[in-house]
């Protein structure tokens, strides 16, 4: 814990901006909005996951969320929520061992868990079980999938435990993100966590998208890709399909994943983060439109709307999620996710407790009915490039 206090004290000194006061009820509402929206977005996009590769989902394909669909997935296909129960693996370690739990404990929890894994996670599990612990398990020399989306869809915990404290959020991505990813693959998780953290204290979604990118080194391909998205959105503010085509033309076949080379399959963090950002930018705060655009972009079209909805849900709070999308959610909030002992309701409580601890560690105050958060100014994490000799 002493090491953690020293590291976070440095963050406080270097990066504090304004102080924001949130009632505890508002803080909990936002945390609930983030976690619940991951489930909603994942369910919404579940039927199209990787069925549209290198092409948009056409308008002729209806996207909808019947009130019984969430419960159906919980009962019949709970593996859909792999991005959530992977998140919860790390949440549980924090809860059991504290905020300064070593990377090896997170690695072992993932490697020995009973759930199936794919891509960077599977490669990391193999490395760990063969004796290679992080950060080696996620390094590009030993993990061919290190730029894949894996950590991007598992980093929500970091932003949700660091409300308004964007650099604390990226701190909590480092040791865990390098279990399975490196470089742009890590940056996918850094970016998502940053936007979640910012969403607690800002109500302009476009600002959150732009400001969150400041945590990513400018010389990285990830930064270049997301900068393109933001610039093309400015040029085509009412035409997300035009931006999609520009993204596809430039970044659609940029991948280090062995399964995506030479074909349209792309699980790379850059392009899937681009689809999250497009949903947020073109959705402009509209919950349904945000999910629809992130889904219709294709590729990992359940995880991308889950991330976009999670960030927006954090910004607006659980109480402001449109009722049509919350329908059926109450039926599952007390059901444990597959492979875990955590339900949504229990996750809300644990995440809230972690947020209070991080607020205190970063110079804020926790009072009887409110919290005072020392908001942090985003700082870029260190630069990494996977396969630097390969162009």
C-alpha positions as CSV (number, residue, x, y, z in Angstrom):
1,X,0.0,0.0,0.0
2,X,2.9,2.4,0.7
3,X,4.0,2.1,-3.0
4,X,0.4,2.9,-4.1
5,X,0.2,6.0,-1.9
6,X,3.5,7.3,-3.2
7,X,2.5,6.8,-6.8
8,X,-0.9,8.4,-6.3
9,X,0.4,11.3,-4.3
10,X,2.6,12.1,-7.3
11,X,-0.4,12.1,-9.5
12,X,-2.2,14.5,-7.2
13,X,0.6,16.9,-7.1
14,X,1.2,16.9,-10.8
15,X,-2.3,16.8,-12.3
16,X,-5.0,18.3,-10.1
17,X,-7.3,20.9,-11.6
18,X,-10.7,22.0,-10.2
19,X,-12.6,20.4,-7.3
20,X,-16.0,18.9,-8.0
21,X,-18.6,18.0,-5.4
22,X,-20.9,15.1,-6.1
23,X,-23.6,13.8,-3.7
24,X,-23.1,10.2,-2.8
25,X,-26.4,9.4,-4.4
26,X,-25.2,11.0,-7.7
27,X,-21.9,9.2,-7.6
28,X,-23.7,5.9,-7.1
29,X,-26.1,6.7,-9.9
30,X,-23.3,7.3,-12.3
31,X,-21.5,4.1,-11.2
32,X,-24.7,2.1,-11.7
33,X,-25.2,3.8,-15.1
34,X,-21.7,2.7,-16.3
35,X,-22.1,-0.9,-15.2
36,X,-25.7,-1.4,-16.3
37,X,-25.1,0.2,-19.6
38,X,-22.3,-2.3,-20.4
39,X,-24.9,-5.0,-20.1
40,X,-27.5,-3.1,-22.1
41,X,-25.0,-2.3,-24.9
42,X,-23.6,-5.8,-25.0
43,X,-27.1,-7.3,-25.2
44,X,-28.2,-4.8,-27.9
45,X,-25.3,-5.7,-30.2
46,X,-25.0,-9.4,-29.3
47,X,-26.9,-10.7,-32.3
48,X,-24.5,-9.1,-34.8
49,X,-21.1,-9.7,-33.1
50,X,-18.4,-10.1,-35.8
51,X,-21.1,-11.0,-38.4
52,X,-20.2,-7.8,-40.3
53,X,-16.5,-7.5,-41.0
54,X,-15.2,-4.7,-43.1
55,X,-18.7,-3.5,-43.8
56,X,-21.4,-1.6,-42.1
57,X,-24.6,-3.2,-40.8
58,X,-27.2,-2.0,-43.3
59,X,-30.2,0.0,-42.3
60,X,-32.4,-2.9,-43.5
61,X,-31.2,-5.0,-40.5
62,X,-33.3,-4.0,-37.5
63,X,-31.5,-3.4,-34.2
64,X,-33.7,-3.7,-31.2
65,X,-33.7,-4.6,-27.5
66,X,-36.8,-6.6,-26.5
67,X,-37.6,-6.4,-22.8
68,X,-36.9,-10.1,-22.3
69,X,-33.6,-10.3,-24.2
70,X,-31.2,-9.5,-21.2
71,X,-32.8,-12.3,-19.1
72,X,-32.7,-14.7,-22.1
73,X,-28.9,-14.2,-22.5
74,X,-28.3,-14.6,-18.7
75,X,-30.3,-17.9,-18.8
76,X,-29.2,-19.3,-22.2
77,X,-25.9,-17.6,-23.4
78,X,-24.2,-15.9,-20.4
79,X,-20.9,-16.0,-22.3
80,X,-22.1,-13.0,-24.2
81,X,-21.1,-10.9,-21.2
82,X,-17.4,-12.0,-21.3
83,X,-16.3,-8.3,-21.3
84,X,-18.2,-7.8,-18.0
85,X,-17.2,-10.9,-16.1
86,X,-13.6,-10.3,-17.2
87,X,-13.9,-6.8,-15.7
88,X,-15.3,-8.4,-12.5
89,X,-12.3,-10.8,-12.2
90,X,-10.2,-7.7,-11.6
91,X,-12.8,-6.0,-9.4
92,X,-12.9,-9.1,-7.2
93,X,-9.1,-9.1,-6.7
94,X,-9.2,-5.4,-5.7
95,X,-11.9,-6.2,-3.3
96,X,-10.1,-9.2,-1.8
97,X,-6.5,-8.0,-1.8
98,X,-6.8,-4.2,-1.8
99,X,-6.0,-1.4,-4.3
100,X,-2.3,-2.3,-4.2
101,X,-2.7,-5.9,-5.2
102,X,0.3,-7.1,-7.3
103,X,-0.1,-7.8,-11.0
104,X,0.6,-11.5,-10.4
105,X,-2.6,-11.9,-8.4
106,X,-4.7,-10.4,-11.3
107,X,-2.8,-12.6,-13.7
108,X,-3.4,-15.8,-11.7
109,X,-7.1,-14.9,-11.2
110,X,-7.6,-14.7,-15.0
111,X,-5.3,-17.6,-15.9
112,X,-6.9,-20.1,-13.6
113,X,-10.5,-18.9,-14.0
114,X,-12.9,-21.5,-15.5
115,X,-14.1,-19.3,-18.4
116,X,-12.9,-19.7,-22.0
117,X,-10.6,-17.0,-23.4
118,X,-9.6,-15.9,-26.9
119,X,-7.0,-13.8,-28.6
120,X,-4.7,-11.7,-26.3
121,X,-6.4,-13.2,-23.2
122,X,-5.8,-16.7,-24.3
123,X,-2.3,-16.1,-25.4
124,X,-1.6,-14.5,-22.0
125,X,-3.2,-17.4,-20.1
126,X,-0.9,-19.8,-22.0
127,X,2.1,-17.7,-21.1
128,X,1.1,-17.5,-17.5
129,X,0.4,-21.2,-17.1
130,X,3.8,-21.8,-18.7
131,X,5.5,-19.6,-16.1
132,X,5.7,-16.3,-17.9
133,X,4.0,-13.6,-15.7
134,X,3.2,-10.0,-16.7
135,X,4.3,-7.9,-18.2
136,X,6.0,-10.5,-20.4
137,X,2.7,-12.4,-20.8
138,X,1.3,-9.4,-22.8
139,X,4.5,-8.2,-24.5
140,X,4.5,-8.2,-28.3
141,X,7.5,-10.6,-28.4
142,X,5.5,-13.3,-26.7
143,X,1.9,-12.4,-27.5
144,X,0.9,-12.2,-31.1
145,X,-2.5,-10.7,-30.2
146,X,-1.1,-7.9,-28.1
147,X,-2.8,-5.1,-30.1
148,X,-6.2,-6.9,-30.0
149,X,-9.3,-5.5,-28.3
150,X,-9.1,-7.6,-25.1
151,X,-8.1,-5.1,-22.5
152,X,-10.1,-2.4,-24.2
153,X,-13.3,-4.2,-23.3
154,X,-12.1,-5.1,-19.8
155,X,-10.8,-1.7,-18.5
156,X,-14.1,-0.2,-17.5
157,X,-13.3,-1.0,-13.9
158,X,-10.4,1.5,-13.9
159,X,-12.5,4.5,-14.9
160,X,-15.5,3.6,-12.7
161,X,-13.2,3.4,-9.6
162,X,-11.6,6.8,-10.4
163,X,-14.4,9.3,-10.9
164,X,-12.9,12.5,-12.3
165,X,-9.4,11.3,-11.7
166,X,-8.3,10.4,-15.2
167,X,-4.6,9.8,-14.3
168,X,-5.5,7.6,-11.4
169,X,-7.7,5.6,-13.9
170,X,-4.8,5.1,-16.3
171,X,-2.6,4.1,-13.3
172,X,-5.0,1.3,-12.6
173,X,-4.8,0.1,-16.2
174,X,-1.0,-0.4,-16.3
175,X,-0.2,-3.6,-14.5
176,X,-3.5,-5.3,-15.4
177,X,-3.5,-4.2,-19.1
178,X,0.0,-5.6,-19.6
179,X,-1.2,-9.0,-18.5
180,X,-2.6,-9.5,-22.0
181,X,-1.8,-6.4,-24.1
182,X,0.9,-4.0,-25.1
183,X,1.2,-0.8,-27.1
184,X,-2.0,0.0,-29.0
185,X,-3.7,-2.9,-27.3
186,X,-3.0,-1.3,-23.9
187,X,-4.0,2.1,-25.2
188,X,-7.5,0.8,-26.0
189,X,-8.0,0.2,-22.3
190,X,-6.3,3.4,-21.3
191,X,-8.6,5.4,-23.6
192,X,-11.8,3.7,-22.4
193,X,-10.9,4.1,-18.7
194,X,-10.0,7.8,-19.3
195,X,-13.4,8.5,-20.9
196,X,-15.2,6.8,-18.0
197,X,-13.3,8.8,-15.5
198,X,-14.0,12.1,-17.3
199,X,-17.7,11.2,-17.7
200,X,-18.3,11.6,-14.0
201,X,-17.4,15.3,-14.1
202,X,-18.3,16.5,-17.6
203,X,-21.6,16.6,-19.5
204,X,-20.2,17.2,-23.0
205,X,-19.6,13.9,-24.7
206,X,-17.5,15.3,-27.5
207,X,-15.3,16.9,-24.9
208,X,-14.9,13.6,-23.1
209,X,-13.9,11.9,-26.4
210,X,-11.3,14.6,-27.2
211,X,-10.0,15.0,-23.7
212,X,-9.6,11.3,-23.1
213,X,-7.3,11.1,-26.1
214,X,-4.8,13.3,-24.2
215,X,-3.8,10.2,-22.2
216,X,-2.5,8.5,-25.3
217,X,1.0,9.3,-26.7
218,X,0.7,11.4,-29.8
219,X,3.3,9.4,-31.7
220,X,1.3,6.2,-31.4
221,X,-0.9,4.7,-34.2
222,X,-3.8,4.6,-31.8
223,X,-3.6,8.3,-31.3
224,X,-3.4,8.9,-35.0
225,X,-6.4,6.7,-35.7
226,X,-8.6,8.4,-33.1
227,X,-7.4,11.8,-34.2
228,X,-8.6,11.0,-37.7
229,X,-12.0,10.0,-36.3
230,X,-12.4,13.3,-34.5
231,X,-11.2,15.4,-37.5
232,X,-13.5,13.5,-39.9
233,X,-16.4,13.9,-37.5
234,X,-15.8,17.7,-37.6
235,X,-15.7,17.6,-41.4
236,X,-18.8,15.3,-41.7
237,X,-20.8,16.2,-38.5
238,X,-24.0,14.8,-39.9
239,X,-22.8,11.8,-41.8
240,X,-21.3,9.0,-39.7
241,X,-21.2,6.7,-42.7
242,X,-18.8,9.0,-44.5
243,X,-16.5,8.9,-41.5
244,X,-16.8,5.1,-41.3
245,X,-15.7,4.8,-45.0
246,X,-12.7,7.0,-44.3
247,X,-11.7,5.0,-41.3
248,X,-12.1,1.7,-43.2
249,X,-10.0,2.9,-46.1
250,X,-7.1,4.0,-43.9
251,X,-7.3,1.7,-40.9
252,X,-9.6,-1.2,-41.8
253,X,-6.8,-3.6,-42.6
254,X,-4.2,-2.4,-40.1
255,X,-3.9,-5.3,-37.6
256,X,-1.2,-7.4,-36.0
257,X,-3.7,-10.2,-35.1
258,X,-2.8,-13.4,-36.9
259,X,-6.4,-14.1,-37.5
260,X,-7.0,-10.8,-39.3
261,X,-4.2,-10.7,-41.7
262,X,-5.3,-10.8,-45.3
263,X,-9.0,-10.8,-44.6
264,X,-11.8,-8.5,-43.3
265,X,-11.7,-9.7,-39.7
266,X,-10.4,-6.9,-37.5
267,X,-10.3,-7.2,-33.7
268,X,-7.5,-4.6,-33.4
269,X,-8.1,-2.1,-30.6
270,X,-7.6,1.0,-32.8
271,X,-10.4,0.5,-35.2
272,X,-12.8,-0.8,-32.6
273,X,-12.0,2.2,-30.4
274,X,-12.7,4.3,-33.4
275,X,-16.2,2.7,-33.6
276,X,-16.8,3.5,-29.9
277,X,-15.7,7.1,-30.5
278,X,-18.0,7.4,-33.5
279,X,-21.0,6.2,-31.6
280,X,-20.3,8.8,-28.9
281,X,-19.6,11.7,-31.3
282,X,-22.4,11.1,-33.7
283,X,-24.8,9.9,-31.0
284,X,-24.4,13.3,-29.4
285,X,-25.7,12.2,-26.0
286,X,-28.7,10.2,-27.5
287,X,-28.5,6.8,-25.8
288,X,-30.2,4.8,-28.5
289,X,-28.4,6.5,-31.4
290,X,-25.0,6.1,-29.6
291,X,-25.5,2.3,-29.4
292,X,-26.9,2.0,-32.9
293,X,-24.0,3.7,-34.6
294,X,-21.3,1.8,-32.6
295,X,-23.1,-1.4,-33.5
296,X,-23.7,-0.6,-37.1
297,X,-20.0,0.1,-37.6
298,X,-19.5,-3.7,-37.4
299,X,-16.6,-5.9,-36.3
300,X,-16.9,-6.4,-32.4
301,X,-20.4,-5.0,-32.5
302,X,-21.4,-6.1,-29.0
303,X,-18.4,-4.9,-27.1
304,X,-18.3,-1.5,-28.9
305,X,-21.8,-0.4,-28.0
306,X,-21.2,-1.8,-24.5
307,X,-18.2,0.6,-24.1
308,X,-20.0,3.5,-25.7
309,X,-23.2,3.0,-23.7
310,X,-21.1,2.5,-20.5
311,X,-19.3,5.8,-20.9
312,X,-22.5,7.7,-21.8
313,X,-24.4,5.9,-19.0
314,X,-21.8,7.1,-16.6
315,X,-22.2,10.6,-17.8
316,X,-26.0,10.7,-17.5
317,X,-26.4,8.2,-14.6
318,X,-28.6,5.1,-14.2
319,X,-31.7,7.2,-13.5
320,X,-31.5,8.9,-16.9
321,X,-31.1,5.8,-19.0
322,X,-34.2,5.7,-21.2
323,X,-36.7,3.2,-19.8
324,X,-37.1,1.4,-23.1
325,X,-33.4,0.2,-22.7
326,X,-33.7,-0.5,-19.0
327,X,-36.7,-2.8,-19.5
328,X,-35.8,-6.3,-18.2
329,X,-32.6,-5.1,-16.4
330,X,-34.2,-5.4,-13.0
331,X,-34.8,-9.1,-13.7
332,X,-31.1,-9.8,-13.7
333,X,-29.5,-7.3,-11.3
334,X,-29.4,-9.9,-8.5
335,X,-28.2,-12.8,-10.7
336,X,-24.5,-13.5,-10.6
337,X,-22.6,-13.2,-13.9
338,X,-21.3,-16.5,-15.2
339,X,-18.1,-17.6,-13.6
340,X,-18.4,-15.0,-10.8
341,X,-19.9,-14.5,-7.4
342,X,-20.9,-11.0,-8.4
343,X,-24.3,-9.6,-9.6
344,X,-24.9,-6.1,-10.9
345,X,-26.3,-5.0,-7.6
346,X,-23.3,-6.3,-5.7
347,X,-20.9,-4.8,-8.3
348,X,-22.5,-1.4,-7.9
349,X,-21.8,-1.5,-4.2
350,X,-18.2,-2.8,-4.5
351,X,-17.3,-0.3,-7.3
352,X,-18.8,2.6,-5.2
353,X,-16.5,1.5,-2.2
354,X,-13.5,1.4,-4.5
355,X,-14.3,4.9,-5.8
356,X,-14.5,6.3,-2.3
357,X,-11.0,4.9,-1.5
358,X,-9.5,6.3,-4.7
359,X,-11.0,9.7,-4.1
360,X,-9.4,9.8,-0.7
361,X,-6.0,8.6,-2.0
362,X,-6.0,11.3,-4.6
363,X,-6.5,14.3,-2.3
364,X,-10.3,14.3,-2.3
365,X,-12.7,14.1,0.7
366,X,-15.5,11.8,1.5
367,X,-18.1,13.4,3.7
368,X,-21.4,12.2,5.1
369,X,-23.5,12.9,2.1
370,X,-21.1,13.9,-0.6
371,X,-17.6,13.6,-2.1
372,X,-15.2,16.3,-3.1
373,X,-13.1,15.1,-6.0
374,X,-9.8,16.6,-7.0
375,X,-10.3,16.5,-10.8
376,X,-7.1,15.6,-12.7
377,X,-5.8,17.1,-15.9
378,X,-5.1,14.2,-18.4
379,X,-1.5,13.3,-18.9
380,X,-0.2,10.9,-21.6
381,X,1.0,7.5,-20.5
382,X,4.4,6.2,-21.7
383,X,4.9,5.4,-25.4
384,X,5.0,1.7,-26.5
385,X,4.9,0.2,-30.0
386,X,4.3,-3.4,-30.8
387,X,6.5,-5.0,-33.4
388,X,8.5,-1.8,-33.8
389,X,10.6,-3.3,-36.6
390,X,7.6,-4.3,-38.7
391,X,6.1,-1.5,-40.8
